[in-house]
Amino acid sequence: MEYAKNILETIGNTPLIKLNRLTEELPCLVLAKYETFNPGNSVKDRMALQMIEDAEADGRLKPGGIIIEGTSGNTGMGLALAAIVKGYKCIFVMADKQSKEKIDILKAVGAEVVVCPTNVEPTDPRSYYSVSRRLAEETPNAWYVNQYDNPSNCKAHFKTTGPEIWNQTDGKVTHFVVGVGTGGTISGVASYLKMKNPNVKIWGVDTYGSVFKKYHETGIFDHNEIYPYVTEGIGEDILPANVNFSLIDGFTKVTDKDAAVYTQRLAKEEGMFLGNSAGAAIKGVLQLKEHFKPDDVVVVLFHDHGSRYVGKMFNDDWMRKMGYIE
């Protein structure tokens, strides 16, 4: 009989899927690393499990412990699934710009959710960074995950996502394109792929309102780059330790409108019902057209599932209100 011993054994080994209609204008093969096939419907399941296992191994997470993390939703889902199987409680802190679906999903799997304002400085005591740290300090037997600076985040992708992409493309991958938030996915995959072939190009997709692109190009952390944006799961107003800028060949920025419109187009033209960051990622690939040659194999990673965004990018009333569609 073939079966997984628990839900955690189904994490990883996600398929590569060829894009067809949206990439017609590109000269190369474009393959999507389709991470919604993970049980929590996102790439974050991989690093959530790795971070928990590493914290168990070195004693930071003790039996019956409480897992505390600031999350835009998907890391929380991965942590919650592992916590259920392993017997931990979860408290998640989220910014109020995240979709209602993400908050409801975390509550559905038994987590406690605390919602904080988005439009405050990272150092503000009300920010989701500050609140999650404070709760971890005040709560007995708590472990603060800190996915932004936790090296187990990169490690998960070096161990699993990178090798999968290499093997699935038979070592022919030439470019890897992915939205950047905590930096774990891009840095972990990049470190593996460049170890196998230093000529593989790594491109990060950033959003307007985030500091990554300018910092990568100039080394300047420009506070003027920081302003509120709608796109979820990518971009930052901080520099996470997990973003290894030396492994990244370049960034391209995608507007909120393009990210939302291309999220809808992926569903309607490719049958790919995906999250907001996937729209940003495929638009990023199209913006990088001049970098691709006919023999190239471009892998773009799609982070999460469209069910998290039914009230936003898949709601035409919301899209009209935002000015994204006529």
C-alpha positions as CSV (number, residue, x, y, z in Angstrom):
1,M,0.0,0.0,0.0
2,E,1.2,3.5,-0.8
3,Y,0.5,6.2,1.6
4,A,2.0,9.1,3.6
5,K,2.3,8.6,7.3
6,N,1.1,12.1,7.9
7,I,0.4,15.3,5.9
8,L,4.0,16.5,6.4
9,E,5.3,13.7,4.2
10,T,3.5,15.2,1.2
11,I,5.5,18.4,1.2
12,G,7.8,19.0,-1.8
13,N,8.3,17.2,-5.1
14,T,6.0,19.7,-6.8
15,P,5.6,19.6,-10.6
16,L,7.2,21.8,-13.3
17,I,4.5,23.0,-15.7
18,K,5.1,24.7,-19.1
19,L,3.5,28.1,-19.7
20,N,2.0,28.5,-23.1
21,R,-0.3,31.5,-23.9
22,L,1.2,34.2,-21.6
23,T,4.7,33.5,-22.8
24,E,4.1,33.3,-26.5
25,E,6.2,36.4,-27.1
26,L,9.3,34.9,-25.4
27,P,11.9,33.0,-27.4
28,C,12.5,30.4,-24.6
29,L,10.9,27.6,-22.7
30,V,9.2,28.9,-19.5
31,L,8.4,26.4,-16.8
32,A,6.4,27.1,-13.6
33,K,7.6,25.4,-10.3
34,Y,4.0,25.0,-9.1
35,E,4.2,25.2,-5.3
36,T,0.4,25.1,-4.6
37,F,0.7,21.3,-4.7
38,N,2.1,21.4,-1.2
39,P,-0.5,20.5,1.4
40,G,-0.8,24.0,2.8
41,N,-1.0,25.3,-0.8
42,S,2.2,27.3,-0.8
43,V,6.0,27.1,-1.1
44,K,6.2,28.1,2.6
45,D,5.4,24.6,3.8
46,R,8.9,23.6,3.0
47,M,10.7,26.1,5.2
48,A,8.0,26.0,8.0
49,L,8.7,22.3,8.5
50,Q,12.5,22.8,8.3
51,M,12.5,25.7,10.8
52,I,10.4,23.6,13.3
53,E,12.6,20.5,12.9
54,D,15.8,22.5,13.4
55,A,14.3,24.3,16.5
56,E,13.3,20.9,18.0
57,A,16.7,19.5,17.4
58,D,18.6,22.3,19.2
59,G,16.0,22.7,22.0
60,R,14.6,26.1,21.1
61,L,11.2,24.5,20.6
62,K,10.2,22.3,23.5
63,P,7.4,19.7,23.9
64,G,4.0,21.4,24.2
65,G,5.6,24.7,23.1
66,I,3.9,27.7,21.5
67,I,5.0,28.8,18.1
68,I,4.8,32.6,17.5
69,E,5.4,34.2,14.1
70,G,4.6,37.3,12.1
71,T,3.3,36.1,8.7
72,S,1.5,37.3,5.6
73,G,-0.4,34.0,5.9
74,N,1.4,31.2,4.0
75,T,4.2,30.6,6.5
76,G,1.6,30.5,9.2
77,M,-0.3,27.8,7.3
78,G,2.8,25.7,6.9
79,L,3.7,26.1,10.6
80,A,0.1,25.3,11.7
81,L,0.0,22.0,9.8
82,A,3.3,20.9,11.3
83,A,2.2,22.1,14.7
84,I,-1.0,20.0,14.5
85,V,1.0,16.9,13.6
86,K,3.7,17.5,16.3
87,G,1.5,18.8,19.1
88,Y,2.2,22.6,19.4
89,K,0.0,25.7,19.6
90,C,0.4,28.6,17.3
91,I,-0.1,32.4,17.6
92,F,0.3,34.3,14.3
93,V,0.6,38.1,13.9
94,M,-0.6,39.5,10.6
95,A,-0.7,43.0,9.0
96,D,-4.2,44.3,8.2
97,K,-3.5,44.5,4.4
98,Q,-3.6,40.7,4.1
99,S,-6.7,39.1,2.7
100,K,-9.5,38.0,5.0
101,E,-9.2,34.5,3.5
102,K,-5.7,34.1,4.9
103,I,-6.8,35.1,8.4
104,D,-9.9,32.8,8.3
105,I,-7.8,29.9,7.0
106,L,-5.3,30.2,9.9
107,K,-8.2,30.2,12.4
108,A,-9.7,27.2,10.6
109,V,-6.5,25.2,11.4
110,G,-6.7,26.1,15.1
111,A,-4.2,29.1,15.2
112,E,-4.8,32.3,17.2
113,V,-4.4,35.3,15.0
114,V,-3.5,38.9,16.0
115,V,-4.0,41.6,13.4
116,C,-1.8,44.8,13.3
117,P,-1.7,48.0,11.2
118,T,0.3,47.8,8.0
119,N,1.2,51.5,7.6
120,V,3.6,51.9,10.5
121,E,7.4,51.7,10.7
122,P,8.9,48.3,11.3
123,T,10.3,49.6,14.6
124,D,6.8,50.9,15.7
125,P,5.5,48.9,18.7
126,R,2.3,48.3,16.7
127,S,4.0,46.7,13.7
128,Y,3.7,43.0,13.1
129,Y,7.4,42.6,13.6
130,S,7.3,44.3,17.0
131,V,4.1,42.6,18.2
132,S,5.3,39.1,17.3
133,R,8.6,39.7,19.2
134,R,6.8,41.1,22.2
135,L,4.4,38.2,22.4
136,A,7.3,35.7,22.2
137,E,9.0,37.4,25.1
138,E,5.8,37.5,27.2
139,T,4.5,34.0,26.5
140,P,5.9,31.1,28.6
141,N,7.4,28.2,26.6
142,A,7.2,30.2,23.4
143,W,9.5,30.0,20.3
144,Y,9.7,33.0,18.0
145,V,10.3,31.7,14.5
146,N,11.6,34.9,12.8
147,Q,11.5,33.5,9.2
148,Y,13.2,36.7,7.9
149,D,16.5,35.9,9.7
150,N,16.1,32.2,10.4
151,P,18.8,30.3,8.4
152,S,16.6,27.2,8.3
153,N,14.4,29.1,5.7
154,C,17.2,29.1,3.1
155,K,18.3,25.6,4.1
156,A,14.9,24.1,3.2
157,H,15.2,25.4,-0.4
158,F,18.9,24.4,-0.7
159,K,17.9,20.9,0.4
160,T,14.6,20.5,-1.6
161,T,13.5,23.2,-4.0
162,G,16.9,23.7,-5.7
163,P,17.7,20.0,-6.3
164,E,14.1,19.4,-7.6
165,I,14.5,22.2,-10.2
166,W,17.9,20.9,-11.2
167,N,16.7,17.3,-11.6
168,Q,13.4,18.2,-13.2
169,T,15.2,20.3,-15.9
170,D,17.9,17.7,-16.3
171,G,20.4,20.4,-15.3
172,K,19.3,22.6,-18.3
173,V,17.8,25.4,-16.2
174,T,19.4,28.7,-17.3
175,H,17.3,31.3,-15.3
176,F,15.4,31.2,-12.1
177,V,12.8,34.0,-11.4
178,V,11.0,34.4,-8.2
179,G,9.3,37.0,-6.0
180,V,11.4,38.0,-3.0
181,G,10.0,38.5,0.5
182,T,11.9,36.8,3.3
183,G,14.6,35.8,0.8
184,G,14.7,32.2,1.8
185,T,13.4,30.8,-1.5
186,I,15.6,32.9,-3.8
187,S,18.8,32.5,-1.7
188,G,18.4,28.8,-1.0
189,V,17.5,27.9,-4.6
190,A,20.3,30.2,-5.9
191,S,23.0,28.8,-3.7
192,Y,22.1,25.3,-5.0
193,L,21.8,26.1,-8.7
194,K,24.9,28.2,-8.8
195,M,26.8,25.5,-7.0
196,K,25.8,23.1,-9.8
197,N,26.3,25.7,-12.6
198,P,27.7,29.2,-11.8
199,N,26.2,30.5,-15.1
200,V,22.6,30.1,-14.0
201,K,21.0,33.6,-13.7
202,I,18.9,34.4,-10.6
203,W,16.3,37.2,-10.9
204,G,14.2,38.6,-8.1
205,V,10.8,40.1,-8.6
206,D,10.3,43.2,-6.4
207,T,7.3,45.5,-6.0
208,Y,7.1,49.3,-5.9
209,G,7.2,50.4,-2.3
210,S,10.0,47.9,-1.4
211,V,13.7,48.5,-0.9
212,F,15.2,45.4,-2.6
213,K,15.9,46.6,-6.2
214,K,17.6,49.9,-5.3
215,Y,19.6,48.3,-2.4
216,H,20.9,45.6,-4.8
217,E,22.0,48.1,-7.4
218,T,23.4,50.8,-5.2
219,G,24.0,49.4,-1.7
220,I,21.8,52.3,-0.4
221,F,18.8,51.6,1.9
222,D,16.6,54.3,0.7
223,H,13.7,55.2,3.0
224,N,12.1,57.1,0.1
225,E,11.6,53.8,-1.7
226,I,9.2,52.7,1.1
227,Y,5.5,53.3,0.8
228,P,2.3,51.2,1.1
229,Y,1.6,48.7,-1.7
230,V,-1.1,46.2,-2.4
231,T,0.8,43.1,-3.7
232,E,1.1,40.4,-1.0
233,G,4.0,38.2,-0.1
234,I,6.8,40.0,-1.9
235,G,8.9,43.1,-1.2
236,E,10.0,44.4,2.2
237,D,10.7,47.6,4.1
238,I,13.6,45.8,5.9
239,L,16.6,43.8,4.8
240,P,16.1,40.2,6.0
241,A,19.3,38.3,6.7
242,N,18.0,35.6,4.4
243,V,18.3,37.8,1.3
244,N,21.7,37.0,0.0
245,F,22.2,39.8,-2.5
246,S,25.5,38.4,-3.8
247,L,23.7,35.4,-5.3
248,I,21.1,37.5,-7.1
249,D,21.9,38.8,-10.6
250,G,19.2,41.4,-10.7
251,F,15.7,42.6,-9.7
252,T,12.7,43.7,-11.8
253,K,9.9,45.7,-10.2
254,V,6.2,45.0,-11.0
255,T,3.4,47.4,-10.3
256,D,0.4,46.4,-8.1
257,K,-1.9,46.8,-11.1
258,D,0.2,44.5,-13.3
259,A,0.5,41.9,-10.5
260,A,-3.3,41.8,-10.0
261,V,-4.2,41.8,-13.7
262,Y,-1.7,39.0,-14.5
263,T,-3.0,37.0,-11.5
264,Q,-6.4,37.0,-13.3
265,R,-4.7,36.2,-16.7
266,L,-2.9,33.2,-15.3
267,A,-6.3,31.8,-14.2
268,K,-8.2,32.6,-17.5
269,E,-5.4,31.9,-20.0
270,E,-3.3,29.1,-18.4
271,G,-5.9,27.5,-16.1
272,M,-3.5,28.3,-13.2
273,F,-5.5,29.5,-10.2
274,L,-2.8,31.2,-8.2
275,G,-2.0,33.9,-5.7
276,N,-1.1,37.6,-6.2
277,S,2.7,37.0,-6.2
278,A,2.4,34.6,-9.2
279,G,0.9,37.5,-11.2
280,A,3.9,39.6,-10.2
281,A,6.3,36.7,-11.0
282,I,5.0,36.1,-14.6
283,K,4.9,39.8,-15.4
284,G,8.5,39.9,-14.1
285,V,9.5,37.2,-16.5
286,L,7.9,39.1,-19.4
287,Q,9.7,42.3,-18.4
288,L,13.0,40.3,-18.6
289,K,12.4,39.2,-22.2
290,E,15.6,40.8,-23.6
291,H,17.7,38.5,-21.3
292,F,16.4,35.3,-22.8
293,K,17.7,33.3,-25.8
294,P,16.0,30.5,-27.8
295,D,17.8,27.6,-26.0
296,D,17.2,29.0,-22.5
297,V,15.1,27.2,-19.8
298,V,13.5,29.7,-17.5
299,V,12.0,28.4,-14.2
300,V,9.6,30.8,-12.5
301,L,8.3,29.8,-9.0
302,F,4.6,30.3,-8.2
303,H,4.2,30.6,-4.5
304,D,0.6,30.1,-3.5
305,H,-3.1,29.4,-4.3
306,G,-5.8,31.6,-5.7
307,S,-8.3,30.6,-2.9
308,R,-6.4,33.1,-0.7
309,Y,-7.4,36.0,-2.9
310,V,-11.0,35.4,-3.9
311,G,-12.1,38.6,-2.2
312,K,-9.4,40.7,-3.9
313,M,-7.7,39.9,-7.3
314,F,-10.5,37.5,-8.3
315,N,-13.3,39.9,-7.4
316,D,-14.0,42.3,-10.3
317,D,-15.8,44.8,-7.9
318,W,-12.5,45.0,-5.9
319,M,-10.5,45.2,-9.1
320,R,-12.6,48.1,-10.4
321,K,-12.5,49.9,-7.1
322,M,-8.7,49.7,-7.2
323,G,-8.7,51.1,-10.8
324,Y,-7.1,47.9,-12.1
325,I,-9.8,47.1,-14.7
326,E,-12.4,49.2,-16.5
